[in-house]
Amino acid sequence: MSARREPQTPPALPGFEVVGLLGSGGFADVFLYEQQLPRRRVAVKVLLPERMASDSSAEFTAEANVMAMLSTHPAIVTIYQAGVAADGRPYLVMEYCPRPNLQVRYRSERFGVAEALRVGVQVGAAVETAHRAGVLHRDIKPANILVTEYNRPALTDFGIASTTGAGDSGGLSIPWSPPEIVAESPDSDARSDVWSLGATVYSLLSGRSPFELPGQRNTGAELIDRIATLPLPAIGRTDVPASLQRALERAMAKRPVDRFPSALEFARALQKVQIELAHSVTPIDILDDGGAADVVDDEDDGLTRVRGVVSIDPGFAPPVATSPAEAWAPDEATRRSARPADSDETVVRVSAIDPGVPAFTSPPPPRPGAPAAVAPASAAEAPASAVLPPEPRRSRRGLWVGVGAAVFVVLIGLVLAFALPAVLGGAPEPTPEVAPTDEPIDVVPVSAPRPADLAGVAGPDGIVFTWTNPDPAEGDQYLWGVVPRGGGEPALERVTDPTVTVPADPSGETCVQVLTRRESGQASEPATACVP
């Protein structure tokens, strides 16, 4: 494992002011900038100068184009602009997502089943959108799912994405890579992304990557062997239903042919688990530029209808008509919505919203010159559905008796309401009014500060790592772990003081990762340092 490099100096960009470093990767650094007009905070990804002589410059340009094409999707990070700085370094201006990414979160806190399902459906829709545009992501993992200010997941880092016809993997993150990518002859297609998405949902629920075994060696070679040979371990949570475990097992089947054929089908499977658990069913948002000619009703009773940008919402919404006749001829999905609530069949309803077509709420007026509508001369001439049996005539005497009884009950209630306080000792004390305040209430907790000045010094008992807390608060703790050699996730432990002592690795350098954890449960981005 190589020593952690120092981040590059952020470039001077006209109209932007540098705020600080957000993170570093294999071929780029990400900085926080303040854009002057419009005024907002943005994340700027800057390519490393030493990588510009290789194919990374072309990959960077490809990433900018791919993300710009897809970033209108609500679960994909938005791209604002791209360019080349005055010193020749390419950069990408992106939406700033201030909350910790999902890798930071699942390492430090337990995900609820409801949230894991919601994230899986939303990101699954983003992956399906990319596939319909002919793009494979090929690096889906918790660290590449950021969280927006509105607490929505946002898929990012299409740096090794390719068209769906390409077979070379180009790069990989072993814990979330399917067998065909970690094989000697890598290959990938849309079902490879399905595997990685399933592995991501699994990680959120289990608190570790799928084939990482606690207390055992989890090197890259060992993970590759387990991915290729071992069955998917059970999540081991009593609140995870068997149907969810089965959905993950199918998404992560060893053979691509045994998996869900698309990210959309996997997202639907997660929706069915939501219905089973009586959770709110997360809409599937799909962007497809195929046009009206490509609209297809899938074989699921109207669950999915793709037309332009479509929100597939299981909640009720009135159908949008494209003609007066269609306004009064509901389709099968609409007719099913009229079934009683105690029906054995779960109905998921869809509305496709076209802002260019008005929705009729009453019969349209006749066109000039058109013949007026003529009512049937008799019941025999009317449609069968319009002939209804007359309602039985009700007795007016029963009606007046019911009204009298209701009035009597109301009068008795009023007498008791006024008499009881006096009998029991007087009227209750009025509730004091709460004085209004101009003090704003922050309903979104601030993320914990990333540990600073993390460094290690060799001593007689091992390597002593120390760090500082840039913004200490009462109740702050720290999560730390030794980074395994060859890759894998560190097993995190909790300490209250900003120092730990670890045994030196005799075969090479020793690296630790540290996060700040607030009393509220918020965790920071990780800091990493290595010795020597």
KOLPA-543870 format. One record per residue (C-alpha): residue number from 0; residue in three letters; x, y, z. Coordinates in steps of 0.5 Angstrom, whole numbers. Layout:
N
 num residuo    c1    c2    c3
 NUM     ALA     X     Y     Z
...
//
This chain:
532
 num residuo    c1    c2    c3
   0     MET     0     0     0
   1     SER     3     7    -2
   2     ALA     3    13     3
   3     ARG    -3    17     2
   4     ARG    -1    23    -3
   5     GLU    -1    30    -1
   6     PRO    -7    34    -5
   7     GLN    -6    39   -10
   8     THR    -6    46   -10
   9     PRO   -13    48   -12
  10     PRO   -13    52   -19
  11     ALA   -16    59   -19
  12     LEU   -22    59   -23
  13     PRO   -26    66   -25
  14     GLY   -32    67   -21
  15     PHE   -30    62   -16
  16     GLU   -27    62    -9
  17     VAL   -24    56    -6
  18     VAL   -26    54     1
  19     GLY   -23    48     2
  20     LEU   -21    41     1
  21     LEU   -27    35     0
  22     GLY   -23    29    -1
  23     SER   -18    26    -6
  24     GLY   -18    20   -11
  25     GLY   -14    16   -15
  26     PHE   -13    21   -21
  27     ALA   -17    27   -18
  28     ASP   -18    32   -12
  29     VAL   -25    35   -10
  30     PHE   -25    42    -7
  31     LEU   -31    46    -4
  32     TYR   -31    53    -8
  33     GLU   -36    59    -7
  34     GLN   -39    61   -14
  35     GLN   -40    68   -14
  36     LEU   -46    68   -19
  37     PRO   -51    65   -18
  38     ARG   -48    65   -10
  39     ARG   -48    58    -8
  40     ARG   -43    52    -6
  41     VAL   -40    47   -11
  42     ALA   -36    41   -11
  43     VAL   -30    42   -16
  44     LYS   -27    36   -19
  45     VAL   -19    37   -21
  46     LEU   -15    32   -25
  47     LEU    -8    31   -23
  48     PRO    -3    34   -27
  49     GLU     1    27   -27
  50     ARG    -5    23   -30
  51     MET    -6    28   -36
  52     ALA    -1    25   -40
  53     SER    -5    18   -40
  54     ASP   -12    16   -42
  55     SER   -14    20   -35
  56     SER   -16    26   -39
  57     ALA   -20    23   -44
  58     GLU   -24    19   -39
  59     PHE   -25    26   -35
  60     THR   -28    29   -41
  61     ALA   -32    23   -42
  62     GLU   -34    23   -35
  63     ALA   -36    30   -36
  64     ASN   -40    29   -42
  65     VAL   -44    22   -39
  66     MET   -46    26   -32
  67     ALA   -48    32   -36
  68     MET   -53    27   -40
  69     LEU   -55    24   -34
  70     SER   -55    29   -29
  71     THR   -62    31   -30
  72     HIS   -64    25   -26
  73     PRO   -66    27   -19
  74     ALA   -61    21   -16
  75     ILE   -55    23   -20
  76     VAL   -51    28   -18
  77     THR   -52    35   -22
  78     ILE   -46    37   -27
  79     TYR   -46    45   -27
  80     GLN   -40    46   -32
  81     ALA   -33    43   -34
  82     GLY   -27    47   -37
  83     VAL   -20    47   -37
  84     ALA   -16    52   -31
  85     ALA   -11    57   -33
  86     ASP    -5    52   -31
  87     GLY    -8    47   -36
  88     ARG   -12    42   -31
  89     PRO   -19    40   -33
  90     TYR   -24    41   -28
  91     LEU   -31    39   -27
  92     VAL   -36    43   -23
  93     MET   -42    39   -19
  94     GLU   -47    40   -14
  95     TYR   -45    40    -7
  96     CYS   -47    34    -3
  97     PRO   -46    36     4
  98     ARG   -48    30     8
  99     PRO   -43    24     9
 100     ASN   -44    19     3
 101     LEU   -47    12     5
 102     GLN   -40     9     6
 103     VAL   -39    14    12
 104     ARG   -46    13    14
 105     TYR   -46     5    14
 106     ARG   -39     4    18
 107     SER   -42     9    24
 108     GLU   -49     8    24
 109     ARG   -55     2    23
 110     PHE   -59     3    17
 111     GLY   -66     2    18
 112     VAL   -70    -3    13
 113     ALA   -74     3    10
 114     GLU   -69     7     9
 115     ALA   -64     2     5
 116     LEU   -70     0     1
 117     ARG   -72     7    -1
 118     VAL   -64     8    -3
 119     GLY   -64     2    -7
 120     VAL   -71     4   -11
 121     GLN   -68    11   -12
 122     VAL   -61     9   -14
 123     GLY   -64     3   -18
 124     ALA   -68     8   -22
 125     ALA   -62    12   -23
 126     VAL   -58     6   -26
 127     GLU   -64     4   -30
 128     THR   -64    11   -33
 129     ALA   -56    10   -35
 130     HIS   -57     4   -38
 131     ARG   -63     6   -42
 132     ALA   -58    12   -45
 133     GLY   -53     6   -46
 134     VAL   -48     7   -40
 135     LEU   -46     2   -35
 136     HIS   -43     5   -29
 137     ARG   -39     0   -27
 138     ASP   -37     2   -20
 139     ILE   -43     3   -16
 140     LYS   -41     2    -8
 141     PRO   -43     6    -2
 142     ALA   -38    11    -3
 143     ASN   -40    13   -10
 144     ILE   -47    15    -7
 145     LEU   -47    22    -4
 146     VAL   -53    25     0
 147     THR   -56    32    -2
 148     GLU   -58    37     2
 149     TYR   -65    34     2
 150     ASN   -63    28     4
 151     ARG   -64    24    -3
 152     PRO   -58    19    -5
 153     ALA   -54    22   -11
 154     LEU   -50    17   -15
 155     THR   -43    20   -17
 156     ASP   -37    18   -20
 157     PHE   -38    16   -27
 158     GLY   -30    16   -28
 159     ILE   -30     9   -31
 160     ALA   -37     9   -34
 161     SER   -37     6   -41
 162     THR   -42     4   -46
 163     THR   -46    -2   -45
 164     GLY   -43    -5   -51
 165     ALA   -36    -5   -48
 166     GLY   -33   -11   -44
 167     ASP   -27    -8   -41
 168     SER   -28    -7   -33
 169     GLY   -23    -1   -33
 170     GLY   -23    -1   -26
 171     LEU   -26    -4   -20
 172     SER   -28    -4   -12
 173     ILE   -27   -11   -10
 174     PRO   -32   -11    -5
 175     TRP   -38    -9    -9
 176     SER   -35   -12   -16
 177     PRO   -39   -18   -19
 178     PRO   -35   -25   -21
 179     GLU   -35   -23   -28
 180     ILE   -31   -17   -27
 181     VAL   -26   -20   -22
 182     ALA   -25   -26   -26
 183     GLU   -18   -27   -30
 184     SER   -22   -24   -36
 185     PRO   -26   -19   -34
 186     ASP   -33   -18   -37
 187     SER   -39   -13   -36
 188     ASP   -46   -12   -38
 189     ALA   -52    -8   -35
 190     ARG   -53   -14   -30
 191     SER   -46   -13   -27
 192     ASP   -49    -6   -25
 193     VAL   -55   -10   -22
 194     TRP   -50   -14   -18
 195     SER   -46    -8   -15
 196     LEU   -53    -5   -13
 197     GLY   -55   -11    -9
 198     ALA   -48   -11    -6
 199     THR   -49    -4    -4
 200     VAL   -56    -5    -1
 201     TYR   -53   -11     3
 202     SER   -48    -7     6
 203     LEU   -53    -1     8
 204     LEU   -56    -7    12
 205     SER   -51   -11    15
 206     GLY   -46    -6    16
 207     ARG   -40    -9    12
 208     SER   -39   -11     5
 209     PRO   -42   -17     3
 210     PHE   -36   -22     3
 211     GLU   -32   -19     9
 212     LEU   -32   -23    15
 213     PRO   -31   -20    21
 214     GLY   -25   -22    25
 215     GLN   -22   -25    19
 216     ARG   -17   -23    14
 217     ASN   -20   -19     8
 218     THR   -15   -18     3
 219     GLY   -17   -17    -4
 220     ALA   -15   -24    -6
 221     GLU   -19   -27    -1
 222     LEU   -25   -23    -3
 223     ILE   -24   -24   -10
 224     ASP   -24   -32    -8
 225     ARG   -31   -31    -4
 226     ILE   -34   -27    -9
 227     ALA   -33   -33   -14
 228     THR   -34   -39   -10
 229     LEU   -38   -37    -3
 230     PRO   -46   -36    -3
 231     LEU   -48   -30     0
 232     PRO   -48   -30     7
 233     ALA   -55   -28    11
 234     ILE   -55   -21    13
 235     GLY   -57   -24    20
 236     ARG   -62   -18    22
 237     THR   -69   -20    25
 238     ASP   -72   -14    22
 239     VAL   -70   -16    15
 240     PRO   -75   -20    12
 241     ALA   -74   -27     8
 242     SER   -77   -24     1
 243     LEU   -71   -18     2
 244     GLN   -66   -23     3
 245     ARG   -68   -27    -3
 246     ALA   -68   -21    -7
 247     LEU   -61   -19    -6
 248     GLU   -59   -27    -7
 249     ARG   -62   -26   -14
 250     ALA   -59   -19   -15
 251     MET   -52   -22   -13
 252     ALA   -53   -29   -17
 253     LYS   -46   -32   -19
 254     ARG   -48   -32   -26
 255     PRO   -51   -26   -30
 256     VAL   -56   -30   -33
 257     ASP   -59   -32   -26
 258     ARG   -60   -24   -24
 259     PHE   -65   -19   -25
 260     PRO   -65   -18   -32
 261     SER   -65   -10   -31
 262     ALA   -64    -5   -25
 263     LEU   -71    -3   -26
 264     GLU   -73   -11   -24
 265     PHE   -69   -10   -18
 266     ALA   -72    -4   -16
 267     ARG   -79    -7   -17
 268     ALA   -77   -13   -13
 269     LEU   -75    -8    -7
 270     GLN   -82    -4    -8
 271     LYS   -86   -11    -7
 272     VAL   -82   -12     0
 273     GLN   -84    -5     2
 274     ILE   -91    -7     0
 275     GLU   -90   -13     4
 276     LEU   -88    -9    10
 277     ALA   -93    -4     9
 278     HIS   -88     2     8
 279     SER   -89     8     4
 280     VAL   -87     5    -3
 281     THR   -82     9    -7
 282     PRO   -83    12   -14
 283     ILE   -79    10   -19
 284     ASP   -76    16   -23
 285     ILE   -74    14   -30
 286     LEU   -71    18   -36
 287     ASP   -72    15   -43
 288     ASP   -71    20   -49
 289     GLY   -74    14   -54
 290     GLY   -80    19   -55
 291     ALA   -88    17   -55
 292     ALA   -87    11   -60
 293     ASP   -83     7   -55
 294     VAL   -88     8   -49
 295     VAL   -89     1   -47
 296     ASP   -93    -2   -41
 297     ASP   -89    -7   -38
 298     GLU   -93   -14   -36
 299     ASP   -94   -11   -29
 300     ASP  -101    -8   -29
 301     GLY   -99    -1   -30
 302     LEU   -93    -1   -25
 303     THR   -89     2   -30
 304     ARG   -90     7   -36
 305     VAL   -84    10   -39
 306     ARG   -85    17   -43
 307     GLY   -80    22   -43
 308     VAL   -78    24   -35
 309     VAL   -83    19   -31
 310     SER   -85    19   -24
 311     ILE   -88    12   -22
 312     ASP   -92    13   -16
 313     PRO   -96     8   -13
 314     GLY  -100    13   -10
 315     PHE  -107    15   -13
 316     ALA  -107    21   -18
 317     PRO  -112    22   -23
 318     PRO  -111    20   -30
 319     VAL  -108    25   -35
 320     ALA  -113    25   -42
 321     THR  -110    26   -49
 322     SER  -117    27   -52
 323     PRO  -124    28   -49
 324     ALA  -126    21   -50
 325     GLU  -120    19   -47
 326     ALA  -122    23   -41
 327     TRP  -128    19   -40
 328     ALA  -125    12   -42
 329     PRO  -121    10   -36
 330     ASP  -116     5   -37
 331     GLU  -115    -2   -33
 332     ALA  -110     2   -28
 333     THR  -115     7   -27
 334     ARG  -121     2   -26
 335     ARG  -117    -2   -21
 336     SER  -117     4   -17
 337     ALA  -124     4   -16
 338     ARG  -124    -3   -12
 339     PRO  -125    -3    -5
 340     ALA  -120    -2     0
 341     ASP  -121    -9     3
 342     SER  -119   -13    -4
 343     ASP  -114   -18    -3
 344     GLU  -110   -15    -9
 345     THR  -105   -10    -8
 346     VAL  -106    -4   -13
 347     VAL  -100     0   -15
 348     ARG  -103     6   -19
 349     VAL   -99    10   -24
 350     SER  -100    17   -27
 351     ALA   -96    20   -33
 352     ILE   -95    27   -33
 353     ASP   -95    31   -39
 354     PRO   -95    39   -38
 355     GLY   -97    40   -45
 356     VAL  -103    36   -45
 357     PRO  -109    39   -41
 358     ALA  -113    34   -36
 359     PHE  -120    34   -37
 360     THR  -124    35   -30
 361     SER  -131    36   -33
 362     PRO  -134    34   -40
 363     PRO  -132    39   -45
 364     PRO  -137    44   -49
 365     PRO  -139    41   -56
 366     ARG  -135    44   -62
 367     PRO  -139    49   -66
 368     GLY  -143    46   -71
 369     ALA  -142    39   -68
 370     PRO  -149    35   -66
 371     ALA  -151    36   -59
 372     ALA  -151    30   -55
 373     VAL  -158    26   -55
 374     ALA  -160    22   -48
 375     PRO  -162    15   -50
 376     ALA  -170    15   -51
 377     SER  -171     9   -46
 378     ALA  -167     5   -41
 379     ALA  -167     0   -46
 380     GLU  -163     4   -51
 381     ALA  -158     6   -46
 382     PRO  -151     2   -45
 383     ALA  -152    -4   -40
 384     SER  -147     0   -35
 385     ALA  -152     6   -34
 386     VAL  -158     2   -32
 387     LEU  -158     2   -25
 388     PRO  -164    -1   -20
 389     PRO  -168     4   -16
 390     GLU  -166     6    -9
 391     PRO  -171     3    -4
 392     ARG  -175     9    -2
 393     ARG  -174    11     6
 394     SER  -179    12    11
 395     ARG  -179    20    13
 396     ARG  -181    18    20
 397     GLY  -174    14    21
 398     LEU  -171    20    19
 399     TRP  -174    25    24
 400     VAL  -173    20    30
 401     GLY  -166    19    28
 402     VAL  -165    27    28
 403     GLY  -168    28    34
 404     ALA  -164    23    38
 405     ALA  -158    26    35
 406     VAL  -160    33    38
 407     PHE  -161    30    45
 408     VAL  -154    27    45
 409     VAL  -151    33    43
 410     LEU  -155    37    49
 411     ILE  -153    32    54
 412     GLY  -146    33    52
 413     LEU  -146    40    53
 414     VAL  -149    40    60
 415     LEU  -144    35    62
 416     ALA  -138    40    59
 417     PHE  -141    46    63
 418     ALA  -143    42    69
 419     LEU  -137    37    71
 420     PRO  -132    43    72
 421     ALA  -136    46    77
 422     VAL  -137    40    81
 423     LEU  -130    37    80
 424     GLY  -127    44    83
 425     GLY  -127    49    78
 426     ALA  -125    50    70
 427     PRO  -118    48    68
 428     GLU  -112    53    68
 429     PRO  -112    56    61
 430     THR  -106    53    57
 431     PRO  -100    59    57
 432     GLU   -99    61    51
 433     VAL   -92    60    48
 434     ALA   -88    67    46
 435     PRO   -86    67    39
 436     THR   -79    67    38
 437     ASP   -75    70    32
 438     GLU   -69    65    34
 439     PRO   -69    60    27
 440     ILE   -69    53    29
 441     ASP   -64    48    25
 442     VAL   -68    42    24
 443     VAL   -62    39    20
 444     PRO   -56    37    24
 445     VAL   -49    39    22
 446     SER   -44    34    20
 447     ALA   -39    32    24
 448     PRO   -32    36    23
 449     ARG   -27    31    19
 450     PRO   -21    30    24
 451     ALA   -15    34    22
 452     ASP    -7    33    23
 453     LEU    -8    26    23
 454     ALA    -1    23    24
 455     GLY     3    17    27
 456     VAL    10    17    31
 457     ALA    13    10    32
 458     GLY    14     9    40
 459     PRO    16     3    44
 460     ASP     9     0    45
 461     GLY     7     1    37
 462     ILE     5     7    33
 463     VAL     2    13    37
 464     PHE    -3    16    32
 465     THR    -6    23    34
 466     TRP   -11    28    31
 467     THR   -15    34    33
 468     ASN   -22    36    32
 469     PRO   -23    43    29
 470     ASP   -30    44    32
 471     PRO   -30    40    38
 472     ALA   -37    39    41
 473     GLU   -40    36    48
 474     GLY   -41    28    47
 475     ASP   -36    28    41
 476     GLN   -33    21    40
 477     TYR   -28    18    35
 478     LEU   -29    12    30
 479     TRP   -22     9    28
 480     GLY   -19     2    25
 481     VAL   -13    -1    22
 482     VAL   -14    -1    14
 483     PRO   -13    -8    12
 484     ARG    -7    -9     7
 485     GLY    -9   -11     0
 486     GLY   -16    -7     1
 487     GLY   -22    -9     5
 488     GLU   -26    -5    10
 489     PRO   -23    -3    17
 490     ALA   -26    -6    23
 491     LEU   -28     1    27
 492     GLU   -27     2    34
 493     ARG   -30     8    39
 494     VAL   -25    12    43
 495     THR   -26    19    47
 496     ASP   -19    21    46
 497     PRO   -16    24    40
 498     THR   -10    18    40
 499     VAL   -10    11    39
 500     THR    -4     6    39
 501     VAL    -3     0    35
 502     PRO     2    -5    33
 503     ALA     7    -4    28
 504     ASP     6    -8    22
 505     PRO    13   -12    21
 506     SER    11   -13    13
 507     GLY    10    -6    11
 508     GLU     7     1    13
 509     THR     1     1    18
 510     CYS    -5     6    16
 511     VAL   -11     8    20
 512     GLN   -17    11    19
 513     VAL   -21    16    24
 514     LEU   -28    19    24
 515     THR   -31    24    28
 516     ARG   -38    22    31
 517     ARG   -43    27    34
 518     GLU   -47    25    40
 519     SER   -53    26    35
 520     GLY   -50    20    31
 521     GLN   -47    25    25
 522     ALA   -41    22    23
 523     SER   -35    26    19
 524     GLU   -32    24    13
 525     PRO   -26    19    14
 526     ALA   -19    22    15
 527     THR   -13    17    14
 528     ALA    -5    17    15
 529     CYS     0    12    14
 530     VAL     7    10    18
 531     PRO    12    10    15
//
